[in-house]
Amino acid sequence: MNLSLTDELKKFIQKNSGDGTLFSTPSEFVRDAVRERKDRMEAIVVRDGILEGYQDIIEDRVVEYKGNIRKAVKAVKALDQSDW
């Protein structure tokens, strides 16, 4: 994949990669920045789900769970392992 960057972004990447930095190459720096952005976006989805759950509690849109959560988790783990 080739990317076109502004001069400002090129300088920023060069400043943060190479000797004396955490990243030995510009590619390493860019990959890390993309991973960080991906992690943030995934965290937003999780946070929104948690906030939605809290809102459900506040507005009394909850139903008591009467199942066995440990049994359910074991069943899911067993399914995951059978895919190996």
N, C-alpha and C positions, 0 to 999 in steps of 0.2 A: 504494500500500500504506500502510495506517495502522498505527501501532504504539502500543500502550499501554505506558507506562513508569512506573516508580516515581518518586517525587519525587527520590530520591537519584540515579537515572540521568539524569533531566532536568537536574539541577544540574550533574552531571558533563559532560554534553554541552554545556550552555551555557557552562561554564567553559572548554571546549576549542574553542569556535568563536566567531567574531565578531572584532571589532577586537583587534589585538595577538596573534592566534593564527595557526596555520598554515592554518586552515580558515575561510573567510568565512561559511559557513552551517552550521547543525546537520546538514543533509542531507549536505554534503561530508564532515563528520567521521564520520557513521554509515556512509556508503559506504566510506570508507577503512578503518574498523574491520572491516567485513564482508569487504572484499577481503583484508585482513591475515589474518583468521581462515581464509578459503578457502585462501590460500597456505600457511598452517601445516598445514592438513589435507592438502593435496596433498603437502607435504614429508614428512609422516608416512608416507604411502603409499610414497614413494620410499625413505625411510630403512628402512622395514620390508622392502622388496624387497632392498635392499643387505645388510641383516643376514641375511636368509634365504639370500642367495648366499654370504655368509661361512660360515654354518652348513653349507651344502652342501659347501663346501671342507673345513671341519674334519672333517666326517663322511665325506669321500671319496665324495660323491655327485656327481661331475663326469665329464663326457665331453669329450675333446679335440675342439675345433672344427677341422675340416679344410677348411672352405670359405674363400672369399675375401670378407672383410668389406667391403673397398672396393667390390667389385662388387655386393654385396648392398645397400649404402647407395645406390649410384648407381641401382639398380633401384627402390628405394623412392622416391627423389627424383623419378625419371621418372614414377612412378605419381602422386605428389602433384601434379606440374605438369600432368598430363593432365586433372586435375579442374578446372583453371582454365578 
